[in-house]
Amino acid sequence: MRILITNDDGINAPGLAILHAIATEIAGPSGEVWTVAPAFEQSGVAHCISYTHPTMIAELSPRRFAAEGSPADCVLAGLYDVMKDNRPDLVLSGVNRGNNSAENALYSGTLGGAMEAALQGLPAIALSAYIGPKNNADEATMFEAAKVHGAPLIRKLLDHGIWDDGDYRVFYNVNFPPLPASEVKGTKVAAQGYRRDTNFGIEAQLSPSGRKFLWVKGGYQHAPTAPGTDAAVNLDGYISVTPMRADLTAHDVLSDLEARLT
């Protein structure tokens, strides 16, 4: 198997090293793992592409490339430049430092990379590590659950998951709970949730020169979502697997809206 990996934390992020180890295990002795990742951190860029300016790319070592662009840019670079003669069989994005459950999924560059791969007709999985009091001692503990449970879960998804070939094909959002690997209770398929009463905001600060700068601040990450949804099962100790599509249509209101406007 030939696997392309990317992330949004940057080419030197520890989560990418964990993902490379997971991908190497999945690919097997005769497989290949190729890395095309952002040269610098690209957290929060969602599905952004560098449409109005070029992206510089550099080969750092065999099958390892850094691109000055978003995760979606990196997937495009992998498909149409780095691996143009031998497209990958699978694209993996992550392992993100921090959860991409609930509304975080909408901002996530990690998911943006997986989404672009799905739009390009490839199987894709995004992986993220929820961080909390039980796994934030150091970077090794942050990613322990992903390191231990990542490869078996991906194998199960590849063998038993739903992989369609529609216009907006399914891709997967996987979030590991904020726990050591030994305390993970299992895996649950979960819908994307919504954290109520918490959201992104702005904090203004003055520089030493007196100029105002605005910092984007994230909301409280341990607010529970509705029972059975992604962040709720993560906080209950389970890995969440959420099937997603890039189709943004609110299908549930189409008929009602048509009736109102006729």
Backbone hydrogen bonds, N-H to C=O, Kabsch-Sander energy under -0.5 kcal/mol:
donor,donor_aa,acceptor,acceptor_aa,energy
3,I,1,M,-0.5
3,I,32,E,-2.9
4,L,90,L,-2.4
5,I,34,W,-2.9
6,T,92,L,-1.9
11,I,38,P,-2.4
13,A,10,G,-1.9
16,L,13,A,-0.8
17,A,13,A,-1.2
18,I,14,P,-1.8
19,L,15,G,-2.2
20,H,16,L,-2.4
21,A,17,A,-1.8
22,I,18,I,-2.2
23,A,19,L,-3.2
24,T,20,H,-2.5
25,E,21,A,-1.8
26,I,22,I,-2.1
27,A,23,A,-3.0
28,G,24,T,-1.6
31,G,28,G,-1.7
32,E,1,M,-2.1
34,W,3,I,-3.2
35,T,63,R,-2.9
36,V,5,I,-2.2
37,A,65,F,-2.1
39,A,67,A,-2.5
42,Q,8,D,-4.0
45,V,42,Q,-1.4
46,A,107,Y,-1.8
48,C,45,V,-1.9
51,Y,49,I,-2.0
56,M,54,P,-0.5
58,A,66,A,-2.5
60,L,58,A,-0.7
60,L,64,R,-2.5
61,S,64,R,-1.5
64,R,61,S,-2.4
65,F,35,T,-2.8
66,A,58,A,-2.6
67,A,37,A,-2.3
68,E,56,M,-2.9
69,G,67,A,-2.0
74,C,70,S,-2.2
75,V,71,P,-2.2
76,L,72,A,-2.3
77,A,73,D,-2.9
78,G,74,C,-2.4
79,L,75,V,-2.5
80,Y,76,L,-2.6
81,D,77,A,-1.5
82,V,77,A,-2.3
83,M,78,G,-2.8
84,K,81,D,-0.9
86,N,83,M,-1.0
89,D,2,R,-3.4
90,L,2,R,-1.2
91,V,123,P,-2.2
92,L,4,L,-2.4
93,S,125,I,-2.3
94,G,6,T,-2.5
96,N,127,L,-2.5
98,G,96,N,-1.3
98,G,129,A,-1.5
104,N,101,S,-1.5
105,A,102,A,-1.6
106,L,103,E,-1.4
107,Y,103,E,-0.5
107,Y,104,N,-1.2
108,S,104,N,-1.2
112,G,108,S,-1.5
113,G,109,G,-2.0
114,A,110,T,-1.4
115,M,111,L,-3.1
116,E,112,G,-2.1
117,A,113,G,-1.8
118,A,114,A,-2.2
119,L,115,M,-2.5
120,Q,116,E,-1.4
121,G,118,A,-1.7
122,L,117,A,-2.4
125,I,91,V,-2.0
126,A,172,Y,-3.1
127,L,93,S,-3.0
128,S,174,V,-1.9
129,A,96,N,-2.4
130,Y,128,S,-0.6
130,Y,176,F,-2.6
134,K,178,P,-0.5
135,N,132,G,-1.7
136,N,132,G,-0.5
142,M,138,D,-1.8
143,F,139,E,-1.3
144,E,141,T,-0.8
147,K,143,F,-2.7
148,V,144,E,-2.4
149,H,145,A,-2.6
150,G,146,A,-2.2
153,L,149,H,-1.8
154,I,150,G,-2.4
155,R,151,A,-2.5
156,K,152,P,-2.0
157,L,153,L,-2.4
158,L,154,I,-2.9
159,D,155,R,-2.3
160,H,156,K,-2.8
161,G,157,L,-2.3
163,W,161,G,-0.7
164,D,162,I,-0.5
169,R,166,G,-0.6
169,R,167,D,-0.7
171,F,244,M,-2.2
172,Y,124,A,-1.9
173,N,242,T,-2.3
174,V,126,A,-3.0
174,V,172,Y,-0.6
175,N,240,S,-1.9
176,F,128,S,-3.0
179,L,177,P,-2.3
183,E,180,P,-1.6
184,V,181,A,-1.2
185,K,237,G,-2.7
186,G,237,G,-0.6
188,K,239,I,-3.0
190,A,241,V,-1.8
191,A,228,G,-0.5
196,R,194,Y,-0.8
198,T,195,R,-0.8
201,G,217,K,-2.5
203,E,215,W,-2.7
205,Q,213,F,-2.8
207,S,211,R,-3.0
210,G,207,S,-2.4
213,F,205,Q,-3.1
215,W,203,E,-2.9
217,K,201,G,-2.5
223,A,220,Y,-0.7
229,T,226,A,-2.3
230,D,191,A,-2.6
233,V,229,T,-2.3
234,N,230,D,-2.3
235,L,231,A,-2.5
236,D,232,A,-0.9
237,G,234,N,-1.8
238,Y,233,V,-2.8
239,I,186,G,-2.8
240,S,175,N,-2.3
241,V,188,K,-2.0
242,T,173,N,-2.5
244,M,171,F,-3.1
251,H,249,T,-1.6
253,V,250,A,-1.8
254,L,251,H,-0.9
257,L,253,V,-2.7
258,E,254,L,-2.4
259,A,255,S,-2.2
260,R,256,D,-2.0
261,L,257,L,-1.8
262,T,258,E,-0.8
